Amino acid sequence: MSVFNSAEFDFAFLDEGFTARDIVEQKINEVSLSDDKDAFYVADLGDVLKKHLRWVRALPRVTPFYAVKCNDSKAVVMTLASLGAGFDCASKTEIQLVQNIGVSPERIIYANPCKQVSQIKYAAAQGVQKMTFDSEVELMKVARSHSNAKLVLRIATDDSKAVCRLSVKFGATLKTSRLLLERAKELGVDIIGVRPSFHVGSGCTDPDTFSQAISDARCVFDMGEELGFNMTLLDIGGGFPGSEDVKLKFEEITAVINPALDKYFPADSGVQIIAEPGRYYVASAYTLAVNIIAKKVVLKEQSASDDEDDGTNDKTLMYYVNDGVYGSFNCILYDHAHVLPVLHKKPKPDEKFFTCSIWGPTCDGLDRIVELCGMPELQVGDWMLFENMGAYTVAASSTFNGFQKPDIHYVMSRPAWQLMQQIQEQGLIQPVEELCPSTMPICCAWESGIELPSSSCSTRVCGINC
Ligand SMILES: Cc1ncc(COP(=O)(O)O)c(C=O)c1O
């Protein structure tokens, strides 16, 4: 694959000492005197690089195949392609996207167990061989349409501890797996190992789910080997957290996965191990800035007990901003996301906080971003920032009611760019510790990103229930 130049990526270099957060400020200042205060994103591609270094350090045996569905921005895909990642594509369009930037078919897994026949044929024509399945009908479709397919059996896992449960829709049980393997033998379909492509479900809170899934995978590998298949690939799926505001941190998960891999798929087994991380790579890279376009003050009825009230409880505030659940905040509906804004203007130390709700711009009552939070009083024209907005946001947003999607301003620091080019040309030649001396998530020496959210941040809005 050729080395990309910075113009192809369409990002701006961060000047020395500047962070992505500074660019947010700069963009806000640029429009401060105008009425055109559209919502916008700043996305730090250096943050994606940092995540990759962290991945390599935490899961050295696992090659990431980025789940394109999570955020199909060309700049993100090019960044990950430069770093040598593979790609999990769910459709013909996603395959086209990654192939158009020069990714070879071996670096693609068509990881959708339910595929349209014409798209299976497209994958065949493009040389994409790795694909997942979990049913007999899919096996028969592949047998007819893609004679060179190398199938990965997707097994159901216990996702009862996950926020986004996927085993409801996908995956074969262990019993069905045997039947499917036998049927594949009859049909002459090549299952290159079970290569169980499982996904324990995004937002998982129990790391043992991963080790159980890996042990189940071993079972299915053994079944496949018994039937004469040459098992060579294990796919541990996605669901790794992309930000720090989660119950189960990335390294807590990998601390469970690595021993399970060593136990069930030791390095000398020759099995290639891949994963399909999506949110892990992109969530924290994106910050969304939205502008308050309307506001409603709802006065409370006065009661006797309110006499000694300091005034903060006499009204609640409703803010209407220029992006909502039909746009970037579709993650609230589809990805079970809970978001809270970071105030753009730092509140004064003695400033009163009010009970507030935040709404999107459409005419639908469903378009609510935050039901309840505490904030100082803001005005129309003020900004709110939402961090960790890179996953399942822009990818599934619509222009319902005619509201356009926010512009995305991509940035990267020069040291991050240089390191990325070095990796693209020579691979990861330095030990990762030298590049990132500190314990993650503390930023790397070549820091180019915004500060990671911290509970002590004075401008962070409090959830009313926290
Ligand atoms: C097959 C498959 N792989 C990977 C992913 C990525 O999940 P995440 O973004 O939680 O890592 C998904 C998400 O739904 C998926 O369905």
The ligand as an ORCA input file, in Angstrom:
! r2SCAN-3c Opt
* xyz 0 1
  C     -19.718     -7.812     13.969
  C     -19.300     -6.618     14.738
  N     -17.996     -6.398     14.913
  C     -17.548     -5.317     15.574
  C     -18.406     -4.394     16.110
  C     -17.816     -3.205     16.800
  O     -18.246     -3.052     18.108
  P     -17.572     -1.942     19.016
  O     -17.692     -0.658     18.306
  O     -18.355     -1.988     20.280
  O     -16.142     -2.359     19.210
  C     -19.797     -4.588     15.963
  C     -20.748     -3.625     16.522
  O     -21.945     -3.763     16.500
  C     -20.253     -5.732     15.266
  O     -21.551     -5.958     15.081
*
